[in-house]
Amino acid sequence: MSKPLRLGIHELVVNYLQTKLASGDQIDVAELTQEIAHSVVDVIMEQEEGGQGAVFAFALTSLGEEYLQQRGVFDTSPKGH
């Protein structure tokens, strides 16, 4: 596998923002976040109906955990390392 999906998505968003800034457009972070959330829901909705709730819960939990970890509030590193 080439680069991780996370890195590819990050590069896509950065390129999008750079293009917007270069053209003089304003960047609405709330709107950008909403668009990303819509995309995640689209992926969830493509799953079998019976598994959508679990995937949604996992996505929501992951979002909160990642935010807290990056803020330094929540340490997810394995104990003893």
C-alpha positions as CSV (number, residue, x, y, z in Angstrom):
1,M,0.0,0.0,0.0
2,S,1.3,3.4,-0.8
3,K,0.4,6.1,1.7
4,P,-2.1,5.6,4.5
5,L,-5.7,6.7,3.7
6,R,-5.5,9.3,6.6
7,L,-2.5,11.0,4.9
8,G,-4.2,11.0,1.5
9,I,-7.4,12.6,2.9
10,H,-5.3,15.2,4.8
11,E,-3.4,16.1,1.6
12,L,-6.7,16.3,-0.3
13,V,-8.1,18.8,2.3
14,V,-4.9,20.8,2.4
15,N,-4.8,21.1,-1.4
16,Y,-8.5,22.1,-1.4
17,L,-7.8,24.8,1.2
18,Q,-4.7,26.1,-0.7
19,T,-6.7,26.4,-3.9
20,K,-9.5,28.3,-2.1
21,L,-7.0,30.7,-0.5
22,A,-5.1,31.2,-3.8
23,S,-8.4,32.2,-5.5
24,G,-9.1,34.7,-2.7
25,D,-12.1,32.7,-1.4
26,Q,-12.9,32.8,2.3
27,I,-12.6,29.5,4.2
28,D,-15.5,28.6,6.5
29,V,-14.1,25.9,8.8
30,A,-17.6,25.0,10.0
31,E,-18.8,24.4,6.5
32,L,-15.7,22.4,5.6
33,T,-16.2,20.2,8.7
34,Q,-19.9,19.7,7.7
35,E,-18.9,18.6,4.2
36,I,-16.4,16.1,5.7
37,A,-19.1,14.8,8.1
38,H,-21.5,14.4,5.2
39,S,-18.8,12.3,3.4
40,V,-18.4,10.1,6.5
41,V,-22.2,9.5,6.6
42,D,-22.1,8.6,2.9
43,V,-19.6,5.9,3.6
44,I,-21.6,4.7,6.6
45,M,-24.8,4.6,4.5
46,E,-23.1,2.3,2.0
47,Q,-22.7,-0.4,4.6
48,E,-25.3,-3.1,5.2
49,E,-28.2,-1.6,7.1
50,G,-27.7,-3.9,10.1
51,G,-24.2,-2.7,10.6
52,Q,-24.6,1.0,10.0
53,G,-25.3,1.8,13.7
54,A,-22.1,0.1,14.8
55,V,-20.0,1.8,12.2
56,F,-21.6,5.2,13.1
57,A,-20.9,4.6,16.8
58,F,-17.3,3.6,16.0
59,A,-16.8,6.7,13.9
60,L,-18.2,9.0,16.6
61,T,-16.1,7.3,19.3
62,S,-13.0,7.6,17.2
63,L,-13.7,11.3,16.5
64,G,-13.9,12.0,20.2
65,E,-10.9,9.9,21.2
66,E,-8.7,11.4,18.5
67,Y,-9.7,15.0,19.5
68,L,-9.0,14.3,23.2
69,Q,-5.7,12.5,22.3
70,Q,-4.5,15.4,20.2
71,R,-5.4,17.9,22.9
72,G,-3.3,15.9,25.3
73,V,-6.3,15.2,27.5
74,F,-6.5,11.5,26.7
75,D,-3.5,9.2,26.5
76,T,-4.1,6.1,24.4
77,S,-0.6,4.8,24.4
78,P,-0.2,1.3,25.7
79,K,0.8,1.1,29.4
80,G,4.4,0.2,30.0
81,H,5.8,1.7,26.8
